[in-house]
Amino acid sequence: MLLRATLVILFMLNLGAAAWWVLRPSVVDAGAAQATAAGAPGLRLVNEPLVAAMPILAQSQPVAPAPTTSPVAGVPPAESATSTATVCLRFGPFADATARDAARNALTAAGVSAVTRDSPARSARGWKVAMPPLASREDAVAMAERIKAAGISDLYVMNEGADANSIALGRFGSEDAARRREAEVRGKGFAAQATPLGDTPSQAWLDARLPTAISPASLAAVAPSRGIDCATLR
């Protein structure tokens, strides 16, 4: 009898434990729902995901507005802080004072004030005698051979630069010596020319400081120009 009673008691204990385990999730879920309705955080198992609780927390916390950068006092938001650099141009050179004055009047009409700048004439540093450039290197060499055959051996065929394919016939310190050489070569039937070296006439220019509202491109039709340092303007 004692053994049977012990077995019955153990059976009842196991049956009660099984019933508790079966009913436990619904009790926990009901308690969590009541706690959530009251505004308190619900119960959560150790291995339960946290995702379900996140919408409740997000709704309970107000979202702060994004900070905005306030503009600097006295500066409109659309304006740039960079400053426009001053542009200065030199117009010319002009063939004479009449052409310079006409360009100056055109600049004045465009809203640009210009000042005159004159470059003095420079005397020649010497003279040269040469034949103008020919069509090709072969033509220049052939002409040089013809001049040598005529008895003039002091010459040189230029290879590069603006004087390429021309024939140099000498450099001289005075105009008289250059003219004599020119006459000698011409006397043998060759079109030699005597020209000064470094001789430049006086030139007229216009210097102008452009207002910020005027671009250099808008003045291209007035006269050729180049940029200069504004510190050189008088």
C-alpha positions as CSV (number, residue, x, y, z in Angstrom):
1,M,0.0,0.0,0.0
2,L,2.8,2.5,0.9
3,L,4.5,1.9,-2.5
4,R,1.2,2.5,-4.3
5,A,0.6,5.7,-2.5
6,T,4.1,6.9,-3.3
7,L,3.6,6.2,-7.0
8,V,0.3,8.1,-7.0
9,I,1.8,11.1,-5.3
10,L,4.7,11.2,-7.8
11,F,2.3,10.9,-10.7
12,M,0.2,13.8,-9.5
13,L,3.4,15.9,-9.0
14,N,4.5,15.2,-12.6
15,L,1.0,15.9,-13.9
16,G,1.0,19.3,-12.1
17,A,4.4,20.2,-13.5
18,A,3.3,19.4,-17.0
19,A,0.2,21.5,-16.7
20,W,2.3,24.5,-15.5
21,W,4.6,24.3,-18.5
22,V,1.7,24.0,-20.9
23,L,-0.1,27.1,-19.4
24,R,3.1,29.3,-18.9
25,P,3.4,31.1,-22.4
26,S,-0.2,32.4,-22.3
27,V,0.2,33.7,-18.8
28,V,3.4,35.5,-19.7
29,D,1.9,37.0,-22.9
30,A,-1.1,38.2,-21.1
31,G,1.1,39.9,-18.5
32,A,3.2,41.5,-21.1
33,A,0.1,42.9,-22.9
34,Q,-1.2,44.4,-19.6
35,A,2.2,46.0,-18.9
36,T,2.4,47.4,-22.4
37,A,-1.1,48.9,-22.2
38,A,-0.1,50.6,-18.9
39,G,2.9,52.2,-20.6
40,A,5.5,50.1,-18.9
41,P,8.0,47.8,-20.7
42,G,6.7,44.3,-21.1
43,L,8.4,41.0,-20.1
44,R,10.8,39.5,-22.5
45,L,12.5,36.1,-22.5
46,V,16.3,35.9,-22.7
47,N,16.2,34.5,-26.3
48,E,13.2,36.6,-27.5
49,P,14.0,39.1,-30.3
50,L,14.1,42.8,-29.4
51,V,12.4,43.9,-32.7
52,A,8.9,43.7,-31.4
53,A,9.6,46.2,-28.6
54,M,11.3,48.8,-30.9
55,P,8.1,50.4,-32.4
56,I,6.7,51.1,-28.9
57,L,9.9,52.8,-27.8
58,A,10.1,54.8,-31.0
59,Q,6.6,56.1,-30.6
60,S,7.2,57.0,-27.0
61,Q,10.2,59.3,-27.7
62,P,9.7,62.6,-29.6
63,V,12.0,63.1,-32.7
64,A,14.2,66.2,-32.5
65,P,14.2,68.4,-35.6
66,A,17.4,68.4,-37.7
67,P,19.8,71.3,-36.9
68,T,20.0,74.1,-39.5
69,T,23.0,76.3,-40.1
70,S,22.2,79.9,-39.6
71,P,23.6,82.3,-42.1
72,V,26.3,84.7,-41.2
73,A,24.8,88.0,-40.0
74,G,24.6,90.6,-42.7
75,V,25.4,88.1,-45.6
76,P,22.5,86.9,-47.7
77,P,22.5,83.1,-48.2
78,A,22.7,83.2,-52.0
79,E,25.8,85.4,-52.1
80,S,29.3,84.0,-52.4
81,A,32.1,85.1,-50.0
82,T,34.7,85.1,-52.8
83,S,35.7,88.5,-54.2
84,T,36.2,89.2,-57.9
85,A,39.8,90.0,-58.9
86,T,40.5,93.2,-60.8
87,V,41.6,92.8,-64.4
88,C,43.9,95.2,-66.2
89,L,44.6,95.2,-69.9
90,R,47.0,96.9,-72.4
91,F,45.5,97.6,-75.8
92,G,47.7,98.1,-78.9
93,P,50.1,98.9,-80.3
94,F,48.5,101.4,-82.5
95,A,49.9,102.6,-85.8
96,D,49.5,106.3,-84.9
97,A,47.8,108.7,-82.5
98,T,44.6,108.8,-84.5
99,A,44.1,105.0,-84.2
100,R,44.8,105.2,-80.5
101,D,42.4,108.0,-79.9
102,A,39.6,106.1,-81.8
103,A,40.2,103.0,-79.6
104,R,40.2,105.2,-76.5
105,N,36.8,106.7,-77.5
106,A,35.4,103.2,-78.0
107,L,36.6,102.1,-74.5
108,T,35.1,105.2,-73.0
109,A,31.7,104.4,-74.6
110,A,31.9,100.9,-73.2
111,G,32.5,102.3,-69.7
112,V,36.2,101.8,-69.5
113,S,38.7,104.6,-68.7
114,A,42.1,104.2,-70.4
115,V,45.4,106.0,-70.1
116,T,48.0,106.4,-72.8
117,R,51.4,104.8,-72.8
118,D,54.0,105.5,-75.4
119,S,57.1,103.4,-76.2
120,P,60.0,105.4,-77.6
121,A,61.7,104.4,-80.8
122,R,64.8,102.3,-80.7
123,S,67.7,102.7,-83.1
124,A,69.1,99.8,-85.0
125,R,71.9,97.7,-83.4
126,G,73.2,96.7,-86.8
127,W,72.2,95.7,-90.3
128,K,71.8,92.4,-92.2
129,V,71.7,91.5,-95.8
130,A,69.6,88.4,-96.9
131,M,67.4,86.9,-99.5
132,P,63.7,86.3,-98.4
133,P,62.7,82.7,-97.5
134,L,62.1,80.4,-100.5
135,A,59.4,77.8,-100.8
136,S,61.4,74.8,-99.5
137,R,64.8,73.7,-98.2
138,E,65.7,72.3,-101.5
139,D,65.0,75.6,-103.3
140,A,67.1,77.5,-100.8
141,V,70.0,75.2,-101.2
142,A,69.8,75.4,-105.0
143,M,69.7,79.2,-104.8
144,A,72.7,79.2,-102.5
145,E,74.7,77.1,-105.1
146,R,73.8,79.6,-107.8
147,I,75.0,82.6,-105.7
148,K,78.3,80.7,-105.0
149,A,78.7,80.0,-108.7
150,A,78.4,83.8,-109.3
151,G,81.4,84.5,-107.0
152,I,79.8,85.2,-103.6
153,S,80.7,82.5,-101.1
154,D,80.0,84.3,-97.9
155,L,76.5,83.0,-97.2
156,Y,74.4,80.7,-95.0
157,V,71.1,78.9,-95.5
158,M,68.9,79.4,-92.5
159,N,67.4,76.2,-91.0
160,E,64.7,77.2,-88.5
161,G,62.6,80.0,-87.1
162,A,60.9,82.8,-89.0
163,D,63.9,83.0,-91.3
164,A,64.0,79.3,-92.3
165,N,64.9,78.7,-96.0
166,S,66.2,82.3,-96.3
167,I,69.8,83.0,-97.3
168,A,71.9,85.1,-95.0
169,L,74.5,87.2,-96.9
170,G,76.2,89.0,-94.0
171,R,75.7,91.3,-90.9
172,F,77.2,94.8,-90.8
173,G,77.7,97.5,-88.2
174,S,76.7,100.4,-90.4
175,E,74.0,101.0,-93.0
176,D,76.6,102.0,-95.6
177,A,78.4,98.7,-95.5
178,A,75.1,96.8,-95.7
179,R,74.0,98.9,-98.7
180,R,77.2,98.1,-100.5
181,R,76.7,94.4,-99.9
182,E,73.1,94.6,-101.1
183,A,74.2,96.4,-104.3
184,E,76.9,93.7,-104.9
185,V,74.5,90.8,-104.7
186,R,71.8,92.6,-106.7
187,G,74.4,93.4,-109.4
188,K,74.8,89.6,-110.0
189,G,71.0,89.2,-110.4
190,F,69.9,88.1,-106.9
191,A,67.2,90.0,-105.0
192,A,69.1,90.7,-101.7
193,Q,67.6,93.1,-99.1
194,A,69.4,95.2,-96.4
195,T,67.3,95.6,-93.2
196,P,68.1,97.0,-89.8
197,L,68.4,94.8,-86.7
198,G,66.4,95.9,-83.6
199,D,65.1,99.1,-85.2
200,T,61.6,99.8,-83.9
201,P,59.5,102.9,-84.3
202,S,57.7,104.6,-81.4
203,Q,54.5,102.8,-80.4
204,A,51.3,103.9,-78.7
205,W,49.3,101.9,-76.2
206,L,46.3,102.2,-73.9
207,D,46.3,100.8,-70.4
208,A,42.9,100.2,-68.7
209,R,41.6,98.9,-65.4
210,L,38.3,97.1,-66.1
211,P,35.2,97.6,-63.9
212,T,34.0,94.3,-62.4
213,A,30.9,94.3,-64.5
214,I,32.9,94.3,-67.8
215,S,34.6,91.2,-69.2
216,P,37.8,91.3,-71.4
217,A,36.0,89.3,-74.1
218,S,33.4,92.1,-74.6
219,L,36.3,94.5,-75.6
220,A,38.0,92.2,-78.1
221,A,36.6,94.2,-81.0
222,V,38.2,97.4,-79.8
223,A,41.9,96.5,-80.3
224,P,44.2,93.6,-79.5
225,S,45.0,93.4,-75.8
226,R,47.0,91.5,-73.2
227,G,46.8,91.2,-69.4
228,I,49.1,93.3,-67.3
229,D,49.9,93.8,-63.6
230,C,47.5,96.4,-62.2
231,A,50.3,97.7,-60.1
232,T,52.0,99.1,-63.2
233,L,49.2,101.4,-64.0
234,R,49.7,105.1,-63.3
